Amino acid sequence: MSFRRGLQVVFIVLVIIMILIFLLFGRAPLMVIDAQSRSLSFLAVNNEEARIAFSTAAAVKTSLRATPDCLTGLFEPAAGSRVDYALHQDTLIIRVEAGRFLPSRDREAPIDLNETSSIAYGPQADCGGAAAPLMLPVWGPTHLGRTATAQTLATALADPFAGTLLSGEVTLFGRKIFGDGVYPAGSFSLPAGAQLSSESLNGGESAPWWGYALYMPEKAAGVDVLAVSATTTSKNLVLKRRARGPQTEKIEAGFLTRLTGDPLFALIGAILAGAFFLIEFLVALETLYGKKSD
């Protein structure tokens, strides 16, 4: 009996050691977001990484200019400013809290941008020429989509898909403690009309996303979309959806899911469990035969 108890103690101690190793040396998981959305906004943590190069003319509008100017060049948001991407019907609209547009013409001075400024790119920008696909950086804490609201006739006529997240999927990858590998730890689909973000519910700092939103003039589901592909090391994401009222839910990278998903820890756990039950079986056999011999 004492031998069996000793084995149980050893087994428990080994499990605790495994959990402590995972807690002390485990790295943040990766969440990969792939989605089709009509809007996205993020807080630019790096102005250089958030630049957009316009090789096809875009309509740049500011409060100092009566009419938009069709310009090619480089859009650069200021670090720490909010950048909004939104599709209005078939045209991309970019707004920024603070930044500048650097025209490709040498004689043109940089154009300062603020909340009243906008950059329009696409058919309704009236800059001539077909709109080419555009890679839009996503480089900071992000809000993807807008929570759907009840439609009115006015919104349906203007743009029934305004700001809507049409579809998406989040795939969770755990990262191995030993080595640089990753392993799949689950995935789930995003409901249409929801909003996904990395905002912190307890007032802490939000985790950044890294990736791109591809603006394609091609049609998907009858409307232009931003094809978003981004990655974050956040341990949870916030999903806001409209049910019988605003619903806020947290999508977490569960500790046990990551622990049991690690191939090395899963193998060690299987070996320990197999050894434990084998020894228990042998002890039970020895006890049974010992009673028969008596």
Residue, then its C-alpha position, 0 to 999 in steps of 0.5 A: m500500500s505504501f508503494r502504491r501511495g509512493l507512486q501516486v505522489v511521484f506521479i503528482v509531483l511530475v505533473i506539477i513540475m510539467i505545469l510549472i515548467f510550462l508556466l515559467f518558460g512557456r511563450a505567448p501563443l499566436m493567434v492568426i486572424d483571416a477575415q473579409s471585412r468592410s472596415l478596420s482600424f488600428l493604433a499605429v505603433n510604428n509610423e514607418e511600418a504603417r506606410i502605404a505607397f500609392s502608385t495609382a493616384a488617390a484623392v487627398k482631401t484636407s480642410l485647407r484644400a477646397t477640392p481633393d488633389c489626385l496624387t501618387g506618393l506615400f501615406e505615413p501616419a504619425a506614431g500613436s495615431r489611429v488609422d481607419y480603413a473603410l469601404h464606402q460602396d466600392t471606394l476605399i476611404i482612409r482617415v488618420e488622427a495625425g500624419r502626412f502624405l508625401p507626394s511623389r512629385d519633387r515640387e510638392a510639399p508634404i501634406d499634413l493630415n488630421e481628423t478632417s482629412s481623408i484619402a479616397y482610392g477607387p472608382q469614386a475617387d475620380c482620379g482616372g485609371a483603374a484601381a490596382p490592388l493595395m496592401l494596407p498595413v495593420w501594425g498595432p492594437t486593432h478593431l476589425g469590423r463594426t458591431a452590426t446595428a438595426q438597418t434603416l431604409a437610409t442606411a440600406l440605400a447608402d451602403p447596407f454593408a458599411g463597416t461590416l465583418l462579413s466572415g472570418e476565422v481565428t486559428l490558435f497556435g501554441r509555441k513549443i517551449f523547447g525549439d522554435g516550432v508551433y503546433p495547432a491548438g484550435s480554430f473558430s469562425l467569426p460571426a458576420g456582423a461582429q467586431l473583433s479586437s485586441e482591446s483589454l477589458n481590465g484597462g491594461e495595454s492592448a496587444p498589437w496585431w501585425g499583418y495586412a489588409l488587401y484591398m481588391p477591387e474584385k467582388a466577393a459576395g457582391v461587395d468589395v472587401l478588405a481581405v485581412s490576414a494578421t497575427t497577434t500574440s495576445k492571449n485573448l481577443v474580444l468579440k462584440r456581437r449583436a444578439r438580444g443586446p450588445q454581447t461582449e465575449k472573450i476568446e481565450a487561448g486556454f492554458l490546458t489547451r496549449l499544455t496538452g497540445d504541445p507534442l513534447f508535453a503530450l508525449i511525456g504525459a502519455i508515458l507517465a500515464g501509461a507507466f502509472f497504470l501499468i504499475e497499478f495493474l502489476v501491483a493489483l496482480e501481485t496483491l491478487y496472487g498473494k491472497k490466493s497463495d495465502 
